[in-house]
Amino acid sequence: MYDGFLRVAAATPSIQVADCLHNAQQIIQLAKQATEKQISAIVFPELCLTGYTCGDLFFQQTLLTGALNGLQTILAQMQDDDILCIVGLPLLIESNLYNCAAVCYRGSILGVIPKTNLVDEGGLNESRYFTATPQKFEITLYNQTVPFGTQLLFTCDTMKYFQFGVEICKDVWVSDPPSNQLAKEGAVVIFNLSASTEAVGKSAYRKTLVSTQSSKLKCAYVYADAGEGESTADYVYAGHDLIAENGTLLAEKPLYQTGFIYADIDLESLLLERHRTSCWHHILQPKSRYIRFSLPIVPLQLERTIPENPFLPSSLSDLPNHCESILHIQANGLKTRLKHISCTQVVLGLSGGLDSTLALLATVRAFQLLKLDLNGITAISMPCFGTTDRTKNNAQSLALALGCTFREIDISASVSQHFRDIGQNKKQYDTTFENAQARERTQVLMDIANQVGGIVIGTGDLSESALGWATYNGDHMSMYSINCGIPKTMVRYLVAHCINTSSTPLNQILMDILQTPVSPELLPPENGEISQQTEDIIGPYTLHDFFLYYTLRHGFMPHKIFRLAYHAFQKQYNKVTIKYWMTVFYRRFFAQQFKRSCAPDGPAVSRISLSSRGGWRIPSDVSAAVWMQDIETISTADKT
């Protein structure tokens, strides 16, 4: 397990009710196949050695002995395989019969967990056969002394993040599942052996239940369900296997199929999520017994889906609602600010680029919520040395199409005079040449806001803030920064969403804006075209937004983020390119904190915020040395 990744599986064998040897062989076959996939742990359904639907055969010693023999067969045939197998069977201890999960590894039983919550409803009558929730004690199986009880935690010495607990079927459906306590005592993975009857709508509920439990507990939840071969006299069992991680469903087996599903779960991510969550309280004096074991560390070629844009919803079908939600947050944030200060006028610099376009669209929504006249929105185009006709015309067309007040103020003369005042060579295209234009634009906006009795709406986005790609006291400053929580890659989707929900004339304008290269337009154009493209200078925003997400949302080390980035972008960028832009990202991200420390108010739209008040709070003079040192360890060789 490198970087906290572990491959786990949930399996549904094709069984025959009461044929324990057959069932054991089916379990062994799937477990052997799982080892070929480098799976470290596999869980099977409830009572899978006998079948869940044995009924009064559970009173028969022949069946119970057959289950023991079946388990012994599994232990013998799996003793040379490095995979944890969690198997369900009935165990008679003294005069009590328990519905159990046996945790097996390399010919030994690490522990046995009995079911806590027995089902006595809808024709199921488990308490007729089984006893629930015994105290912790030890039993002897095959001349082994084995821990027995519900409060068992299994911890791996060779994989510091891998600690798991087990519960059985109904245990997760009750108001206080055993997994709640197990997770608080350190379990990062919960395995569930289940035999859930199928009914209309139940699979959707089951999926929600497993995903929600994994989210509540900040854990991975691996759920194996009974299926093929169980008696269908009264109910059908569909083999609905599920693997979820912190609310996200990683794998799901189609109903009425056998075999196994697997997923690469990120244990490090789960522990870091618990660490950063103030409502998560780890129990430092647990009641559970810890059982130690060792697994070999397996270098995985990740099969986990790593999206190129982690800011997007996992399902693209949710994208329209996702975009609407962001626009509502922006609009309601500005609405509340305007209402609080009794303001009916705003001023906005409209460049004809993506960011200012989105800011204007969100501002229009805020005015509509307040039922204010859209003429109160003054959109100002301020062409200068680098402005092209394309962006200038788009800015004017957009403002007028939306019904806003539009002004064009050419600042070339003002900036030229400023250059003469400070002794700046107008042909010297340096930082001063660029920043003087940005600061002049901000001065114009602030002063016109004073004239109309309004406030300046900022247009900068989250990605620009992360990279410090803003002129200090220039476009860095405003009175309300409406885009500050939105990464650049998401800005494109939001504008595209507005195209899909707007009228035809506005669509044409927005489409051309969407196709315009991202540029500050501070250097003179070449042959009338934009000469300065942002991503040529600071790198692809898709990569920077990826680095930003995993740095802030998960707190991963750079070498792990690099691994994820290469997995996601290997068809677009080679390792050398990813490492280069990662170095740029971290250098700029830490060096530019001073700009974020005094940034204006603005709404967060996701869990990632760079606000120095409610988001990312670090000193402006913090060192990035340890992050840069970790980047230096990254190998860009082809076989790494």
MITOR-523707 format. One line per 8 residues: number of its first residue (from 1); their letters; for each residue x, y, z of C-alpha. Coordinates in steps of 0.001 Angstrom, whole numbers, m for minus. Example, Ala and Ser with C-alpha at 12.3 -4.5 7.8 and 13.67 -1.06 7.14 Angstrom:
2
1 = AS = 12300 m4500 7800 | 13670 m1060 7140 $
END
This chain:
640
1 = MYDGFLRV = 0 0 0 | 1702 3155 m1246 | 273 6659 m689 | m2534 5154 1418 | m4224 3171 m1374 | m5602 m298 m662 | m7490 m2588 m3033 | m10531 m4269 m1481 $
9 = AAATPSIQ = m13334 m6440 m2838 | m16892 m7532 m2120 | m17950 m10921 m3509 | m21115 m12906 m4136 | m20417 m16588 m4831 | m22901 m18913 m6489 | m23873 m21163 m3578 | m26008 m24206 m2935 $
17 = VADCLHNA = m28054 m24078 247 | m26563 m26415 2898 | m23759 m27676 619 | m20880 m26297 2668 | m18062 m27922 708 | m19411 m26603 m2591 | m19800 m23148 m1070 | m16275 m23225 352 $
25 = QQIIQLAK = m14890 m24047 m3085 | m16827 m21184 m4643 | m15411 m18821 m2003 | m11881 m20109 m2588 | m12231 m19711 m6333 | m13255 m16048 m6025 | m10573 m15362 m3412 | m7890 m16859 m5688 $
33 = QATEKQIS = m9102 m14707 m8562 | m8963 m11672 m6282 | m5288 m12300 m5455 | m4528 m12069 m9171 | m5966 m8545 m9065 | m3684 m7579 m6141 | m6682 m7337 m3821 | m5656 m7240 m171 $
41 = AIVFPELC = m9026 m7966 1462 | m12249 m9568 261 | m15548 m9933 2084 | m18269 m12525 1378 | m21990 m12540 2249 | m23670 m13389 5521 | m23730 m17138 6280 | m22269 m17815 2839 $
49 = LTGYTCGD = m20744 m21155 3897 | m24161 m22638 4568 | m26498 m20249 2814 | m28610 m17703 4657 | m31895 m19479 3897 | m31239 m22802 5654 | m34109 m22283 8105 | m34460 m25059 10686 $
57 = LFFQQTLL = m31417 m26807 9266 | m29501 m24485 11587 | m30686 m26852 14339 | m28869 m29714 12601 | m25401 m30597 13862 | m24593 m31981 10425 | m24935 m28528 8874 | m22960 m26815 11637 $
65 = TGALNGLQ = m20167 m29357 11335 | m20235 m28940 7570 | m19738 m25193 8024 | m16699 m25789 10242 | m15273 m28201 7712 | m15883 m25692 4944 | m14043 m22979 6856 | m11168 m25356 7517 $
73 = TILAQMQD = m10968 m26062 3777 | m10737 m22329 3085 | m7971 m21905 5659 | m5999 m24801 4205 | m6288 m23752 568 | m5659 m20055 1187 | m2717 m20377 3568 | m192 m19299 929 $
81 = DDILCIVG = m2195 m16335 m360 | m1705 m12800 918 | m5350 m11828 1095 | m7709 m11317 4016 | m10917 m13318 3577 | m13963 m12438 5671 | m16438 m15302 5548 | m19912 m15803 7040 $
89 = LPLLIESN = m20924 m18970 8886 | m22956 m20199 11902 | m20912 m21093 15000 | m22197 m23115 17956 | m20468 m22075 21184 | m21628 m23925 24272 | m25396 m23940 23747 | m25607 m20685 21779 $
97 = LYNCAAVC = m25580 m20436 17999 | m24132 m17260 16525 | m24364 m15733 13065 | m20666 m14957 12560 | m18004 m13408 10373 | m14622 m15146 10465 | m11605 m13021 9523 | m9114 m15391 7905 $
105 = YRGSILGV = m5548 m14854 6784 | m2887 m17335 5696 | m4396 m20366 7366 | m5301 m18616 10616 | m8436 m17064 12020 | m7651 m13559 13282 | m11033 m13142 14964 | m14728 m13980 14858 $
113 = IPKTNLVD = m17471 m11346 15019 | m21093 m12287 15811 | m24078 m10370 14467 | m25411 m7753 16869 | m28889 m7010 15505 | m30949 m10045 14591 | m33847 m9714 12132 | m37318 m10701 13281 $
121 = EGGLNESR = m39629 m9081 10762 | m41307 m9703 7427 | m41138 m13470 7722 | m37491 m13532 8825 | m36958 m15016 12262 | m33243 m15016 13083 | m33717 m15108 16856 | m35309 m18524 16384 $
129 = YFTATPQK = m31806 m19799 15643 | m29213 m17274 16741 | m28079 m15447 19860 | m26944 m11823 19634 | m24199 m9648 21140 | m22107 m11714 23539 | m19359 m10227 25668 | m15790 m10430 24425 $
137 = FEITLYNQ = m14066 m13699 25077 | m11958 m16280 23288 | m12887 m19515 21612 | m10894 m22442 20281 | m11190 m23362 16608 | m8955 m25949 14927 | m6605 m25791 17919 | m6323 m22014 17545 $
145 = TVPFGTQL = m7260 m19572 20282 | m9441 m17023 18531 | m10782 m13647 19780 | m14586 m13585 19684 | m16982 m10667 20067 | m18432 m7561 18490 | m15716 m5198 19735 | m12809 m6370 17648 $
153 = LFTCDTMK = m10578 m4048 15638 | m8026 m5401 13188 | m4923 m3291 12623 | m2193 m3857 10051 | 1391 m3370 11220 | 2777 m2967 7720 | 117 m540 6491 | m277 2182 9076 $
161 = YFQFGVEI = m3599 3442 7715 | m5314 49 7440 | m7525 m631 10431 | m10909 m2261 10016 | m13999 m3515 11763 | m16821 m5876 10777 | m20584 m5789 11094 | m23259 m8037 9652 $
169 = CKDVWVSD = m26240 m7081 7490 | m28954 m5580 9720 | m26283 m3996 11916 | m25970 m1097 9459 | m29745 m590 9132 | m30342 251 12813 | m30172 3698 14423 | m26842 3067 16154 $
177 = PPSNQLAK = m24813 598 14079 | m21779 m1136 15639 | m19700 552 12935 | m20282 3916 14656 | m18271 2803 17670 | m15729 880 15607 | m14984 3951 13491 | m14608 6200 16529 $
185 = EGAVVIFN = m12107 3721 17928 | m10042 3775 14751 | m11613 1603 12034 | m11094 3263 8650 | m12706 389 6734 | m15943 m1383 7635 | m16738 m4738 6058 | m20368 m5849 6038 $
193 = LSASTEAV = m21489 m9420 5355 | m25112 m9203 4258 | m28072 m11235 3063 | m30489 m8479 2165 | m33793 m9495 625 | m34677 m7737 m2604 | m37800 m5618 m3128 | m38868 m2822 m5432 $
201 = GKSAYRKT = m36877 322 m4602 | m34737 m1392 m1971 | m31516 m1420 m4001 | m31600 2384 m4299 | m32160 2721 m561 | m29391 206 155 | m26982 2166 m1999 | m27901 5401 m221 $
209 = LVSTQSSK = m27545 3722 3170 | m24056 2382 2487 | m22857 5632 927 | m24302 7709 3758 | m22744 5523 6439 | m19361 5850 4768 | m19841 9619 4696 | m20931 9890 8330 $
217 = LKCAYVYA = m18017 7789 9541 | m15404 9154 7124 | m14622 5566 6186 | m14634 3055 3379 | m17618 708 3534 | m17396 m2665 1752 | m20735 m4475 1501 | m21125 m8058 240 $
225 = DAGEGEST = m24651 m9317 m396 | m26098 m12824 m761 | m27391 m13775 m4184 | m27343 m16736 m6563 | m28286 m20045 m4938 | m30183 m18746 m1926 | m33696 m20145 m1618 | m36355 m18016 m3331 $
233 = ADYVYAGH = m39290 m19671 m1538 | m40253 m16392 112 | m37702 m13796 m967 | m35194 m13151 m3735 | m31556 m12282 m2995 | m29903 m10133 m5626 | m26205 m10035 m4696 | m26054 m6238 m4521 $
241 = DLIAENGT = m22376 m5638 m3666 | m21238 m2085 m2927 | m18020 m245 m2092 | m18281 3354 m884 | m15740 5837 404 | m16697 8963 2349 | m20051 9249 605 | m18827 8363 m2882 $
249 = LLAEKPLY = m19818 5057 m4449 | m16639 3579 m5934 | m18040 264 m7182 | m21425 m1442 m7525 | m22180 m4904 m8838 | m25266 m5246 m11021 | m28109 m7115 m9365 | m28512 m10854 m9922 $
257 = QTGFIYAD = m24893 m11475 m10853 | m22145 m13434 m9106 | m18445 m12683 m8855 | m16767 m9762 m7152 | m16279 m6032 m7475 | m13235 m4178 m6234 | m11937 m670 m5731 | m8798 1169 m4691 $
265 = IDLESLLL = m9742 2983 m1508 | m7717 5923 m218 | m7193 5320 3497 | m4912 8319 3926 | m7598 10601 2567 | m10088 9245 5105 | m7774 9790 8052 | m6936 13315 6910 $
273 = ERHRTSCW = m10653 13998 6526 | m11230 12917 10120 | m8300 15046 11222 | m9685 18211 9657 | m13298 17671 10780 | m13957 19371 14100 | m17009 17188 14879 | m14990 13975 14582 $
281 = HHILQPKS = m13739 12714 17939 | m11470 9702 18075 | m11844 7629 21258 | m8400 7462 22823 | m9331 4799 25377 | m11250 2290 23244 | m13268 m618 24538 | m12427 m2787 21569 $
289 = RYIRFSLP = m9687 m5361 21420 | m7005 m4667 18816 | m5847 m7633 16750 | m2593 m7098 14888 | m1598 m8650 11579 | 769 m7925 8698 | 124 m7735 4973 | 2779 m7339 2292 $
297 = IVPLQLER = 2888 m3878 728 | 1634 m4148 m2844 | 2564 m1473 m5424 | m722 m825 m7208 | m1257 373 m10736 | m4259 2457 m9737 | m7588 1458 m11242 | m9426 4143 m9341 $
305 = TIPENPFL = m11110 6828 m11421 | m9342 10145 m10898 | m11334 12917 m12616 | m9405 15604 m14439 | m11652 18238 m12902 | m12368 17361 m9260 | m14485 20498 m8872 | m17152 19006 m11138 $
313 = PSSLSDLP = m19868 16684 m9787 | m19089 12987 m10142 | m21996 12553 m12567 | m22249 14952 m15507 | m26015 14584 m15362 | m25794 16605 m12123 | m23838 19413 m13809 | m26811 21699 m14633 $
321 = NHCESILH = m28030 21610 m11016 | m24448 22068 m9826 | m24046 25177 m11979 | m27410 26554 m10887 | m26445 26047 m7254 | m23214 28021 m7728 | m25024 30860 m9490 | m27617 30964 m6704 $
329 = IQANGLKT = m24857 31199 m4086 | m23174 34041 m5972 | m26418 35926 m6533 | m27688 35514 m2986 | m24335 36518 m1538 | m24358 39783 m3459 | m28070 40277 m2808 | m27509 40138 949 $
337 = RLKHISCT = m24577 42566 761 | m26515 45088 m1330 | m29570 44837 886 | m27490 45288 4034 | m25845 48495 2821 | m29012 49765 1053 | m27191 49891 m2257 | m28893 49905 m5671 $
345 = QVVLGLSG = m25837 50614 m7833 | m22824 48496 m8711 | m19845 49025 m10978 | m18007 46254 m12775 | m15052 46139 m15138 | m16167 44196 m18209 | m13259 42979 m20320 | m15043 40589 m22644 $
353 = GLDSTLAL = m13319 37653 m20957 | m14734 34726 m19014 | m14355 35970 m15441 | m15961 39386 m15884 | m18706 37777 m17975 | m19578 35382 m15165 | m19429 38172 m12602 | m21889 40224 m14667 $
361 = LATVRAFQ = m24259 37279 m15161 | m24302 36584 m11405 | m24761 40284 m10631 | m27771 40449 m12958 | m29304 37555 m11024 | m28741 39368 m7724 | m30480 42487 m9079 | m33365 40367 m10302 $
369 = LLKLDLNG = m33736 38826 m6836 | m33891 42322 m5343 | m36198 43506 m8159 | m33757 46320 m8926 | m33472 48118 m12252 | m30656 46504 m14267 | m29583 49994 m15330 | m28101 50156 m11852 $
377 = ITAISMPC = m25361 47811 m13050 | m22670 49916 m14736 | m20411 47740 m16854 | m17268 49556 m17907 | m14918 48627 m20722 | m11480 50197 m20295 | m9458 49506 m23418 | m5735 50138 m23359 $
385 = FGTTDRTK = m2579 48980 m25109 | m3456 45268 m25238 | m7199 45368 m25855 | m8485 43700 m29018 | m11624 44626 m30926 | m13015 41169 m30255 | m13068 41476 m26479 | m14101 45159 m26534 $
393 = NNAQSLAL = m17048 44480 m28831 | m18111 41424 m26854 | m18094 43429 m23633 | m20371 46091 m25097 | m22705 43599 m26736 | m23023 41558 m23540 | m23819 44520 m21292 | m26424 45904 m23657 $
401 = ALGCTFRE = m28013 42471 m24269 | m28483 42081 m20520 | m30001 45536 m20149 | m27172 47047 m18118 | m25609 50493 m18342 | m22475 50396 m20491 | m19576 52826 m20547 | m16350 52732 m22487 $
409 = IDISASVS = m13426 54652 m21018 | m10153 54447 m22891 | m7361 54619 m20312 | m4449 54771 m22759 | m3887 58489 m22260 | m4097 58214 m18457 | m1599 55357 m18338 | 727 57136 m20793 $
417 = QHFRDIGQ = 678 60202 m18574 | 1400 58002 m15561 | 4381 56476 m17395 | 5738 59970 m18019 | 5203 60871 m14367 | 7191 57889 m13070 | 9733 57714 m15882 | 8552 54422 m17367 $
425 = NKKQYDTT = 9584 53619 m20932 | 6365 52945 m22846 | 8192 50384 m25012 | 9473 48435 m22010 | 6944 45612 m21612 | 7722 44704 m18023 | 5698 44215 m14850 | 5314 47968 m14383 $
433 = FENAQARE = 3943 48310 m17913 | 1299 45676 m17181 | 393 46534 m13591 | m15 50254 m14243 | m2899 49442 m16561 | m4558 47127 m14044 | m4258 49726 m11267 | m5598 52510 m13465 $
441 = RTQVLMDI = m8642 50386 m14278 | m9284 49774 m10589 | m8991 53494 m9843 | m11539 54262 m12564 | m13945 51667 m11159 | m13608 52903 m7582 | m14131 56542 m8521 | m17157 55849 m10714 $
449 = ANQVGGIV = m18596 53780 m7876 | m18286 56904 m5737 | m20018 58930 m8426 | m23036 56653 m8652 | m23153 55731 m4953 | m22399 52085 m5544 | m19817 49371 m4938 | m17239 47709 m7176 $
457 = IGTGDLSE = m17830 44049 m8005 | m14622 42036 m8269 | m14208 39574 m11126 | m11134 37529 m10099 | m11563 33793 m9566 | m10255 31165 m7140 | m7478 29947 m9452 | m6094 33448 m9941 $
465 = SALGWATY = m6138 33937 m6182 | m4285 30654 m5639 | m1558 31613 m8104 | m1465 35298 m7182 | m2323 36090 m10805 | m3657 39537 m9982 | m2144 42995 m9662 | m1866 43995 m6031 $
473 = NGDHMSMY = m4278 46864 m5425 | m5347 46498 m9041 | m7778 43789 m10132 | m6864 42202 m6777 | m9129 44747 m5068 | m12893 45335 m5073 | m15769 45786 m2632 | m17321 42352 m3161 $
481 = SINCGIPK = m15517 39542 m5003 | m18336 37526 m6483 | m16166 34909 m8278 | m13627 34330 m5515 | m14792 30776 m4711 | m14896 29506 m8300 | m11884 27896 m10016 | m11098 28901 m13581 $
489 = TMVRYLVA = m12047 25503 m14999 | m15478 25819 m13378 | m15964 29339 m14759 | m16015 27859 m18254 | m18753 25382 m17318 | m20829 28104 m15687 | m20699 30325 m18743 | m21513 27295 m20916 $
497 = HCINTSST = m24476 26569 m18631 | m25726 30115 m19115 | m25511 29582 m22876 | m27787 26563 m22521 | m30331 28536 m20517 | m30266 31892 m22357 | m31920 33420 m25391 | m30375 33158 m28859 $
505 = PLNQILMD = m28837 36681 m29188 | m27138 36363 m25793 | m26020 32818 m26641 | m24004 34022 m29628 | m22152 36581 m27540 | m21453 34145 m24724 | m20259 31489 m27165 | m17670 33826 m28645 $
513 = ILQTPVSP = m16527 34844 m25162 | m16213 31174 m24245 | m13979 30609 m27260 | m11743 33609 m26544 | m8264 32733 m25176 | m7759 33556 m21487 | m5630 36705 m21350 | m5172 39853 m19222 $
521 = ELLPPENG = m4629 41764 m22499 | m1887 43950 m21043 | 576 43597 m23929 | m44 44995 m27430 | m1862 42622 m29803 | m203 41028 m32801 | m2026 41531 m36083 | m5117 42459 m34114 $
529 = EISQQTED = m5096 39192 m32143 | m4423 38517 m28457 | m665 38200 m27977 | m567 37333 m24282 | m2172 34054 m23246 | m2239 33385 m19520 | m1733 29625 m19668 | 1445 30045 m21728 $
537 = IIGPYTLH = 2878 31979 m18804 | 1656 30284 m15635 | 601 26892 m16993 | m2636 24993 m17710 | m5464 25879 m15358 | m6662 22274 m15511 | m3456 21190 m13772 | m3357 24104 m11334 $
545 = DFFLYYTL = m6969 23555 m10284 | m6198 19865 m9795 | m3183 20693 m7597 | m5240 23254 m5675 | m8088 20835 m4982 | m5954 18047 m3585 | m3726 20424 m1633 | m6575 22214 132 $
553 = RHGFMPHK = m9332 19609 192 | m7221 16626 1249 | m3870 17993 2404 | m1937 15402 388 | 1807 15600 m65 | 2987 16777 m3504 | 4315 13353 m4528 | 875 11806 m4029 $
561 = IFRLAYHA = m864 14630 m5896 | 1657 14106 m8699 | 720 10424 m8848 | m2979 11283 m9025 | m2350 13972 m11635 | m393 11634 m13891 | m3114 9005 m13534 | m5730 11595 m14569 $
569 = FQKQYNKV = m3785 13474 m17271 | m1349 10943 m18744 | m2983 11225 m22179 | m2406 14990 m22165 | 782 15654 m20205 | 3929 13663 m19551 | 5521 13401 m16116 | 8131 16058 m16788 $
577 = TIKYWMTV = 5440 18594 m17733 | 3266 17791 m14712 | 6222 18084 m12342 | 7299 21391 m13881 | 3889 23016 m13485 | 3498 21522 m10015 | 6724 23287 m9014 | 5319 26541 m10418 $
585 = FYRRFFAQ = 2068 26022 m8535 | 3607 25506 m5104 | 6128 28302 m5549 | 3440 30796 m6492 | 831 29441 m4084 | 2940 30072 m999 | 4680 33233 m2214 | 1389 34999 m3066 $
593 = QFKRSCAP = m378 34493 249 | 73 38194 1101 | m2435 39063 m1616 | m5022 36682 m191 | m4504 37937 3363 | m6123 41273 2474 | m8570 40149 m214 | m12162 41508 m170 $
601 = DGPAVSRI = m15240 39608 950 | m16810 37083 m1379 | m18860 33880 m1185 | m17384 30381 m971 | m19237 27995 m3257 | m17566 24729 m2202 | m15495 23335 645 | m12452 25026 m842 $
609 = SLSSRGGW = m12016 28666 16 | m8944 30892 91 | m10539 33515 2320 | m8153 34557 5067 | m11184 34813 7360 | m13163 31631 6803 | m11104 29489 4467 | m7328 29204 4140 $
617 = RIPSDVSA = m5582 30827 7086 | m1774 30812 6974 | 901 33478 7561 | 1928 35508 4530 | 5589 34715 5147 | 5282 30915 5509 | 8016 28797 3925 | 7268 26324 1129 $
625 = AVWMQDIE = 10581 24491 1617 | 9216 21112 2748 | 6710 21035 m130 | 9430 21855 m2639 | 11698 19198 m1123 | 8967 16605 m1569 | 8576 17616 m5219 | 12304 17059 m5700 $
633 = TISTADKT = 11827 13396 m4708 | 9384 12796 m7569 | 10819 10644 m10309 | 9742 11307 m13887 | 11148 8031 m15211 | 8724 6150 m17451 | 8413 3105 m15172 | 7627 4918 m11913 $
END
